[in-house]
Amino acid sequence: MLLHDKVAVIYGAGGGIGGAVARAFAAEGAKVFLTGRSLAPVEVVAKDIVSAGGSAEAAEVDALDEQAVDRHLQSVIDRAGRVDISFNAVGISNAEIVGVPLAELGVEQFSLPFATYATSYFLTARLAARRMIPNQSGVIMTVTALHSRTGLPLVGGYGPAQAAKEALTRDLSAELAPHGIRVVGLRPQGMPETRTIKDAFLPRAKASGMTWEQWQELLASRTHPRRLMTLDEAANMAVLMASDKASGMTGTTVNLTMGSLDD
């Protein structure tokens, strides 16, 4: 097992990506501590993991509440002795932040992705790093999107916020690598199983006139295999990047756009 006896904390574990990563981590032997702003969906994931023979605990934690994150991490330390992996999959509904031209977008709506995506990543990474530095070991991870590297219409502040997260990944790595801590990100394009891609479709459908099927086909046509990535594929890559097999990977975001974005 690639993550045997590792202790992983996952933020946004009730979502599509967070839940898939939690299940994959547990299947590879990790003890997973799952968090989310709403407890119910996180408990569903935890029950699935336990039913499959894994180790999982669920907690209601707002990843934008520094004290709540700090208290939860301390409870993990008290129960498991350490934190080996911190994975941030926190997000908000894209329907709240996309679909409006930049020339018409309000400052508050533009800033919302930064206040959520970038800030929660900073808080969870910083607080995890403080627990990892004494052990001279750990992996800090997050998820971004191809919007961080290519211009797209009607995405408001979402793209700049993802770019900020990738810059933070590089900066965290530069400071934490001497302490034995790796910092890496994953950058998938879009996965039909997630709410994110559907939320992105809805506000743009009216302007484009496309159906849900046409929207998926358009995104898939930009990839080399002419299909979109699955949640399982993204989660399996998360396992590899969190494992000791990826000891040479830090300060970078792995391109999982299946060729639609060149590095």
Secondary structure, 3 states (H helix, E strand, C coil): CCCCCCEEEEECCCCHHHHHHHHHHHHCCCEEEEEECCHHHHHHHHHHHHHCCCEEEEEECCCCCHHHHHHHHHHHHHHHCCCCEEEECCCCCHHHCCCCCHHHCCHHHHHHHHHHHHHHHHHHHHHHHHHHHHHCCEEEEEECCHHHCCCCCCCCCHHHHHHHHHHHHHHHHHHHHHHCEEEEEEEECCCCCCHHHHHHHHHHHHHHCCCHHHHHHHHHHCCCCCCCCCHHHHHHHHHHHHCHHHCCCCCEEEEECCCCCCC
